[in-house]
Amino acid sequence: MGSLSGLQQIGMGFAGLGAVNSAVSGYGQYQSGQEQKAAYNYNADVTLQQMQQKEQTTETSYDNLIGKQATAYAAAGVDISSGSPLLMMIHTQSQKAVEETSANQAGTEEAALERYYGKIAAFQGNVGGISTFLSGLTKAGSQTAQLLGT
């Protein structure tokens, strides 16, 4: 096998540059997927924080309502330790529990969905990056083969 001509050497240089370019592009797609995943994870964390704040607000609101009910009954001279006033406060407490559970479930599900979208974005970035890299290598290999006449 003889030495390569100047044109073949230049061509192989461009083919090598194409391979490097495909690696850089592939890495860029991978990074993009990782950044999207991080953004979705951040959104999930924010959703969970908002859910916790909503639970605390709901708890405070209902605790205040129960306190007002107890105060109103006591001011009216009603025994709040039994009977209808107690049932009213128990009902209010159960409403509070239902709202807190609902908010918790909704927030948890939304956060899980955000994390799932993040995993999908990262996977797409990985697949896109590998695909771009392999495509570039194939193109560079084809160009090299053409230049070498094989």
Rosetta constraint file for C-alpha pairs under 8 A:
AtomPair CA 4 CA 8 HARMONIC 5.83 0.50
AtomPair CA 4 CA 9 HARMONIC 6.21 0.50
AtomPair CA 5 CA 9 HARMONIC 6.22 0.50
AtomPair CA 6 CA 10 HARMONIC 6.17 0.50
AtomPair CA 7 CA 11 HARMONIC 6.06 0.50
AtomPair CA 8 CA 12 HARMONIC 6.05 0.50
AtomPair CA 8 CA 147 HARMONIC 5.62 0.50
AtomPair CA 8 CA 148 HARMONIC 6.85 0.50
AtomPair CA 9 CA 13 HARMONIC 6.15 0.50
AtomPair CA 10 CA 14 HARMONIC 6.29 0.50
AtomPair CA 11 CA 15 HARMONIC 6.15 0.50
AtomPair CA 11 CA 143 HARMONIC 7.61 0.50
AtomPair CA 11 CA 144 HARMONIC 7.01 0.50
AtomPair CA 11 CA 147 HARMONIC 6.56 0.50
AtomPair CA 12 CA 16 HARMONIC 6.06 0.50
AtomPair CA 12 CA 143 HARMONIC 7.71 0.50
AtomPair CA 12 CA 144 HARMONIC 5.64 0.50
AtomPair CA 12 CA 147 HARMONIC 7.39 0.50
AtomPair CA 13 CA 17 HARMONIC 6.12 0.50
AtomPair CA 14 CA 18 HARMONIC 6.07 0.50
AtomPair CA 15 CA 19 HARMONIC 6.35 0.50
AtomPair CA 15 CA 139 HARMONIC 7.89 0.50
AtomPair CA 15 CA 140 HARMONIC 4.52 0.50
AtomPair CA 15 CA 141 HARMONIC 7.13 0.50
AtomPair CA 15 CA 143 HARMONIC 6.20 0.50
AtomPair CA 15 CA 144 HARMONIC 6.16 0.50
AtomPair CA 16 CA 20 HARMONIC 6.31 0.50
AtomPair CA 16 CA 140 HARMONIC 6.63 0.50
AtomPair CA 17 CA 21 HARMONIC 6.02 0.50
AtomPair CA 18 CA 22 HARMONIC 6.10 0.50
AtomPair CA 18 CA 136 HARMONIC 6.36 0.50
AtomPair CA 18 CA 137 HARMONIC 7.49 0.50
AtomPair CA 18 CA 139 HARMONIC 7.78 0.50
AtomPair CA 18 CA 140 HARMONIC 5.83 0.50
AtomPair CA 19 CA 23 HARMONIC 6.28 0.50
AtomPair CA 19 CA 133 HARMONIC 7.47 0.50
AtomPair CA 19 CA 136 HARMONIC 5.49 0.50
AtomPair CA 19 CA 137 HARMONIC 5.13 0.50
AtomPair CA 19 CA 140 HARMONIC 5.82 0.50
AtomPair CA 20 CA 24 HARMONIC 6.25 0.50
AtomPair CA 21 CA 25 HARMONIC 6.12 0.50
AtomPair CA 21 CA 136 HARMONIC 7.56 0.50
AtomPair CA 22 CA 26 HARMONIC 5.91 0.50
AtomPair CA 22 CA 132 HARMONIC 5.98 0.50
AtomPair CA 22 CA 133 HARMONIC 4.68 0.50
AtomPair CA 22 CA 134 HARMONIC 7.65 0.50
AtomPair CA 22 CA 135 HARMONIC 7.46 0.50
AtomPair CA 22 CA 136 HARMONIC 4.73 0.50
AtomPair CA 22 CA 137 HARMONIC 7.02 0.50
AtomPair CA 23 CA 27 HARMONIC 6.07 0.50
AtomPair CA 23 CA 129 HARMONIC 7.96 0.50
AtomPair CA 23 CA 132 HARMONIC 7.48 0.50
AtomPair CA 23 CA 133 HARMONIC 4.90 0.50
AtomPair CA 23 CA 136 HARMONIC 7.56 0.50
AtomPair CA 24 CA 28 HARMONIC 6.14 0.50
AtomPair CA 24 CA 133 HARMONIC 7.91 0.50
AtomPair CA 25 CA 29 HARMONIC 6.38 0.50
AtomPair CA 25 CA 129 HARMONIC 6.93 0.50
AtomPair CA 25 CA 132 HARMONIC 6.71 0.50
AtomPair CA 25 CA 133 HARMONIC 7.12 0.50
AtomPair CA 26 CA 30 HARMONIC 6.28 0.50
AtomPair CA 26 CA 128 HARMONIC 6.69 0.50
AtomPair CA 26 CA 129 HARMONIC 3.48 0.50
AtomPair CA 26 CA 130 HARMONIC 5.89 0.50
AtomPair CA 26 CA 131 HARMONIC 7.25 0.50
AtomPair CA 26 CA 132 HARMONIC 5.08 0.50
AtomPair CA 26 CA 133 HARMONIC 5.07 0.50
AtomPair CA 27 CA 31 HARMONIC 6.08 0.50
AtomPair CA 27 CA 129 HARMONIC 5.60 0.50
AtomPair CA 28 CA 32 HARMONIC 6.10 0.50
AtomPair CA 28 CA 129 HARMONIC 7.01 0.50
AtomPair CA 29 CA 33 HARMONIC 6.28 0.50
AtomPair CA 29 CA 125 HARMONIC 5.04 0.50
AtomPair CA 29 CA 126 HARMONIC 7.08 0.50
AtomPair CA 29 CA 128 HARMONIC 6.00 0.50
AtomPair CA 29 CA 129 HARMONIC 4.88 0.50
AtomPair CA 30 CA 34 HARMONIC 6.37 0.50
AtomPair CA 30 CA 122 HARMONIC 7.21 0.50
AtomPair CA 30 CA 124 HARMONIC 7.97 0.50
AtomPair CA 30 CA 125 HARMONIC 4.25 0.50
AtomPair CA 30 CA 126 HARMONIC 4.83 0.50
AtomPair CA 30 CA 127 HARMONIC 7.79 0.50
AtomPair CA 30 CA 128 HARMONIC 6.99 0.50
AtomPair CA 30 CA 129 HARMONIC 5.08 0.50
AtomPair CA 31 CA 35 HARMONIC 6.13 0.50
AtomPair CA 31 CA 125 HARMONIC 6.93 0.50
AtomPair CA 32 CA 36 HARMONIC 6.19 0.50
AtomPair CA 32 CA 122 HARMONIC 7.85 0.50
AtomPair CA 32 CA 125 HARMONIC 6.20 0.50
AtomPair CA 33 CA 37 HARMONIC 6.16 0.50
AtomPair CA 33 CA 121 HARMONIC 5.01 0.50
AtomPair CA 33 CA 122 HARMONIC 4.09 0.50
AtomPair CA 33 CA 123 HARMONIC 6.94 0.50
AtomPair CA 33 CA 124 HARMONIC 6.38 0.50
AtomPair CA 33 CA 125 HARMONIC 3.98 0.50
AtomPair CA 33 CA 126 HARMONIC 6.89 0.50
AtomPair CA 34 CA 38 HARMONIC 6.21 0.50
AtomPair CA 34 CA 121 HARMONIC 7.26 0.50
AtomPair CA 34 CA 122 HARMONIC 5.01 0.50
AtomPair CA 34 CA 125 HARMONIC 6.99 0.50
AtomPair CA 35 CA 39 HARMONIC 6.21 0.50
AtomPair CA 35 CA 122 HARMONIC 7.89 0.50
AtomPair CA 36 CA 40 HARMONIC 6.22 0.50
AtomPair CA 36 CA 118 HARMONIC 6.20 0.50
AtomPair CA 36 CA 121 HARMONIC 5.93 0.50
AtomPair CA 36 CA 122 HARMONIC 6.88 0.50
AtomPair CA 37 CA 41 HARMONIC 6.13 0.50
AtomPair CA 37 CA 115 HARMONIC 7.49 0.50
AtomPair CA 37 CA 117 HARMONIC 7.26 0.50
AtomPair CA 37 CA 118 HARMONIC 3.67 0.50
AtomPair CA 37 CA 119 HARMONIC 6.00 0.50
AtomPair CA 37 CA 120 HARMONIC 7.79 0.50
AtomPair CA 37 CA 121 HARMONIC 5.77 0.50
AtomPair CA 37 CA 122 HARMONIC 5.56 0.50
AtomPair CA 38 CA 42 HARMONIC 6.09 0.50
AtomPair CA 38 CA 118 HARMONIC 6.82 0.50
AtomPair CA 39 CA 43 HARMONIC 6.22 0.50
AtomPair CA 39 CA 118 HARMONIC 7.38 0.50
AtomPair CA 40 CA 44 HARMONIC 6.17 0.50
AtomPair CA 40 CA 114 HARMONIC 5.19 0.50
AtomPair CA 40 CA 115 HARMONIC 5.89 0.50
AtomPair CA 40 CA 117 HARMONIC 6.60 0.50
AtomPair CA 40 CA 118 HARMONIC 4.95 0.50
AtomPair CA 41 CA 45 HARMONIC 6.23 0.50
AtomPair CA 41 CA 114 HARMONIC 6.41 0.50
AtomPair CA 41 CA 115 HARMONIC 5.33 0.50
AtomPair CA 41 CA 118 HARMONIC 6.38 0.50
AtomPair CA 42 CA 46 HARMONIC 6.22 0.50
AtomPair CA 43 CA 47 HARMONIC 6.09 0.50
AtomPair CA 43 CA 111 HARMONIC 7.40 0.50
AtomPair CA 43 CA 114 HARMONIC 6.65 0.50
AtomPair CA 44 CA 48 HARMONIC 6.27 0.50
AtomPair CA 44 CA 110 HARMONIC 7.11 0.50
AtomPair CA 44 CA 111 HARMONIC 4.08 0.50
AtomPair CA 44 CA 112 HARMONIC 6.98 0.50
AtomPair CA 44 CA 113 HARMONIC 7.91 0.50
AtomPair CA 44 CA 114 HARMONIC 5.32 0.50
AtomPair CA 44 CA 115 HARMONIC 6.30 0.50
AtomPair CA 45 CA 49 HARMONIC 6.24 0.50
AtomPair CA 45 CA 111 HARMONIC 6.88 0.50
AtomPair CA 46 CA 50 HARMONIC 6.10 0.50
AtomPair CA 47 CA 51 HARMONIC 6.09 0.50
AtomPair CA 47 CA 107 HARMONIC 6.05 0.50
AtomPair CA 47 CA 108 HARMONIC 8.00 0.50
AtomPair CA 47 CA 110 HARMONIC 7.10 0.50
AtomPair CA 47 CA 111 HARMONIC 5.94 0.50
AtomPair CA 48 CA 52 HARMONIC 6.21 0.50
AtomPair CA 48 CA 107 HARMONIC 5.76 0.50
AtomPair CA 48 CA 108 HARMONIC 6.57 0.50
AtomPair CA 48 CA 111 HARMONIC 6.41 0.50
AtomPair CA 49 CA 53 HARMONIC 6.21 0.50
AtomPair CA 50 CA 54 HARMONIC 6.08 0.50
AtomPair CA 50 CA 107 HARMONIC 7.86 0.50
AtomPair CA 51 CA 55 HARMONIC 6.15 0.50
AtomPair CA 51 CA 103 HARMONIC 6.28 0.50
AtomPair CA 51 CA 104 HARMONIC 6.15 0.50
AtomPair CA 51 CA 107 HARMONIC 5.32 0.50
AtomPair CA 52 CA 56 HARMONIC 6.22 0.50
AtomPair CA 52 CA 104 HARMONIC 7.47 0.50
AtomPair CA 53 CA 57 HARMONIC 6.12 0.50
AtomPair CA 54 CA 58 HARMONIC 6.03 0.50
AtomPair CA 54 CA 103 HARMONIC 7.26 0.50
AtomPair CA 55 CA 59 HARMONIC 6.03 0.50
AtomPair CA 55 CA 100 HARMONIC 5.37 0.50
AtomPair CA 55 CA 103 HARMONIC 6.73 0.50
AtomPair CA 55 CA 104 HARMONIC 7.29 0.50
AtomPair CA 56 CA 60 HARMONIC 6.08 0.50
AtomPair CA 57 CA 61 HARMONIC 6.02 0.50
AtomPair CA 58 CA 62 HARMONIC 6.13 0.50
AtomPair CA 58 CA 96 HARMONIC 6.90 0.50
AtomPair CA 58 CA 99 HARMONIC 7.42 0.50
AtomPair CA 58 CA 100 HARMONIC 6.81 0.50
AtomPair CA 59 CA 63 HARMONIC 5.94 0.50
AtomPair CA 59 CA 96 HARMONIC 6.64 0.50
AtomPair CA 59 CA 100 HARMONIC 7.51 0.50
AtomPair CA 60 CA 64 HARMONIC 6.06 0.50
AtomPair CA 61 CA 65 HARMONIC 6.25 0.50
AtomPair CA 62 CA 66 HARMONIC 6.08 0.50
AtomPair CA 62 CA 92 HARMONIC 7.20 0.50
AtomPair CA 62 CA 93 HARMONIC 7.13 0.50
AtomPair CA 62 CA 96 HARMONIC 6.05 0.50
AtomPair CA 63 CA 67 HARMONIC 6.12 0.50
AtomPair CA 64 CA 68 HARMONIC 6.12 0.50
AtomPair CA 65 CA 69 HARMONIC 6.14 0.50
AtomPair CA 66 CA 70 HARMONIC 6.16 0.50
AtomPair CA 66 CA 89 HARMONIC 5.92 0.50
AtomPair CA 66 CA 92 HARMONIC 6.94 0.50
AtomPair CA 66 CA 93 HARMONIC 7.58 0.50
AtomPair CA 67 CA 71 HARMONIC 6.06 0.50
AtomPair CA 68 CA 72 HARMONIC 6.00 0.50
AtomPair CA 69 CA 73 HARMONIC 6.15 0.50
AtomPair CA 69 CA 89 HARMONIC 7.22 0.50
AtomPair CA 70 CA 74 HARMONIC 6.06 0.50
AtomPair CA 70 CA 80 HARMONIC 6.68 0.50
AtomPair CA 70 CA 85 HARMONIC 7.85 0.50
AtomPair CA 70 CA 89 HARMONIC 7.83 0.50
AtomPair CA 71 CA 75 HARMONIC 5.96 0.50
AtomPair CA 72 CA 76 HARMONIC 6.21 0.50
AtomPair CA 73 CA 77 HARMONIC 6.39 0.50
AtomPair CA 73 CA 78 HARMONIC 5.15 0.50
AtomPair CA 73 CA 79 HARMONIC 7.31 0.50
AtomPair CA 73 CA 80 HARMONIC 6.54 0.50
AtomPair CA 73 CA 85 HARMONIC 7.15 0.50
AtomPair CA 74 CA 78 HARMONIC 5.43 0.50
AtomPair CA 74 CA 79 HARMONIC 6.75 0.50
AtomPair CA 74 CA 80 HARMONIC 6.85 0.50
AtomPair CA 78 CA 85 HARMONIC 7.96 0.50
AtomPair CA 79 CA 85 HARMONIC 7.85 0.50
AtomPair CA 80 CA 85 HARMONIC 5.48 0.50
AtomPair CA 80 CA 86 HARMONIC 5.63 0.50
AtomPair CA 81 CA 85 HARMONIC 7.78 0.50
AtomPair CA 81 CA 86 HARMONIC 6.04 0.50
AtomPair CA 82 CA 86 HARMONIC 5.38 0.50
AtomPair CA 82 CA 87 HARMONIC 7.82 0.50
AtomPair CA 83 CA 87 HARMONIC 6.40 0.50
AtomPair CA 84 CA 88 HARMONIC 6.16 0.50
AtomPair CA 85 CA 89 HARMONIC 6.35 0.50
AtomPair CA 86 CA 90 HARMONIC 6.15 0.50
AtomPair CA 87 CA 91 HARMONIC 6.08 0.50
AtomPair CA 88 CA 92 HARMONIC 6.22 0.50
AtomPair CA 89 CA 93 HARMONIC 6.12 0.50
AtomPair CA 90 CA 94 HARMONIC 6.19 0.50
AtomPair CA 91 CA 95 HARMONIC 6.27 0.50
AtomPair CA 92 CA 96 HARMONIC 6.33 0.50
AtomPair CA 93 CA 97 HARMONIC 6.37 0.50
AtomPair CA 94 CA 98 HARMONIC 6.24 0.50
AtomPair CA 95 CA 99 HARMONIC 6.24 0.50
AtomPair CA 96 CA 100 HARMONIC 6.12 0.50
AtomPair CA 97 CA 101 HARMONIC 6.02 0.50
AtomPair CA 98 CA 102 HARMONIC 6.07 0.50
AtomPair CA 99 CA 103 HARMONIC 6.09 0.50
AtomPair CA 100 CA 104 HARMONIC 6.03 0.50
AtomPair CA 101 CA 105 HARMONIC 6.06 0.50
AtomPair CA 102 CA 106 HARMONIC 6.11 0.50
AtomPair CA 103 CA 107 HARMONIC 6.03 0.50
AtomPair CA 104 CA 108 HARMONIC 5.97 0.50
AtomPair CA 105 CA 109 HARMONIC 6.04 0.50
AtomPair CA 106 CA 110 HARMONIC 6.10 0.50
AtomPair CA 107 CA 111 HARMONIC 6.06 0.50
AtomPair CA 108 CA 112 HARMONIC 6.12 0.50
AtomPair CA 109 CA 113 HARMONIC 6.16 0.50
AtomPair CA 110 CA 114 HARMONIC 6.26 0.50
AtomPair CA 111 CA 115 HARMONIC 6.27 0.50
AtomPair CA 112 CA 116 HARMONIC 6.15 0.50
AtomPair CA 113 CA 117 HARMONIC 6.19 0.50
AtomPair CA 114 CA 118 HARMONIC 6.22 0.50
AtomPair CA 115 CA 119 HARMONIC 6.32 0.50
AtomPair CA 116 CA 120 HARMONIC 6.29 0.50
AtomPair CA 117 CA 121 HARMONIC 6.12 0.50
AtomPair CA 118 CA 122 HARMONIC 6.17 0.50
AtomPair CA 119 CA 123 HARMONIC 6.09 0.50
AtomPair CA 120 CA 124 HARMONIC 6.08 0.50
AtomPair CA 121 CA 125 HARMONIC 6.13 0.50
AtomPair CA 122 CA 126 HARMONIC 6.19 0.50
AtomPair CA 123 CA 127 HARMONIC 6.15 0.50
AtomPair CA 124 CA 128 HARMONIC 5.85 0.50
AtomPair CA 125 CA 129 HARMONIC 5.87 0.50
AtomPair CA 126 CA 130 HARMONIC 6.14 0.50
AtomPair CA 127 CA 131 HARMONIC 5.91 0.50
AtomPair CA 128 CA 132 HARMONIC 5.98 0.50
AtomPair CA 129 CA 133 HARMONIC 6.12 0.50
AtomPair CA 130 CA 134 HARMONIC 6.05 0.50
AtomPair CA 131 CA 135 HARMONIC 5.95 0.50
AtomPair CA 132 CA 136 HARMONIC 6.08 0.50
AtomPair CA 133 CA 137 HARMONIC 6.21 0.50
AtomPair CA 134 CA 138 HARMONIC 6.09 0.50
AtomPair CA 135 CA 139 HARMONIC 6.20 0.50
AtomPair CA 136 CA 140 HARMONIC 6.03 0.50
AtomPair CA 137 CA 141 HARMONIC 5.94 0.50
AtomPair CA 138 CA 142 HARMONIC 6.11 0.50
AtomPair CA 139 CA 143 HARMONIC 6.19 0.50
AtomPair CA 140 CA 144 HARMONIC 6.14 0.50
AtomPair CA 141 CA 145 HARMONIC 6.08 0.50
AtomPair CA 142 CA 146 HARMONIC 6.17 0.50
AtomPair CA 143 CA 147 HARMONIC 6.19 0.50
AtomPair CA 144 CA 148 HARMONIC 6.14 0.50
AtomPair CA 145 CA 149 HARMONIC 5.99 0.50
AtomPair CA 145 CA 150 HARMONIC 5.24 0.50
AtomPair CA 146 CA 150 HARMONIC 6.20 0.50
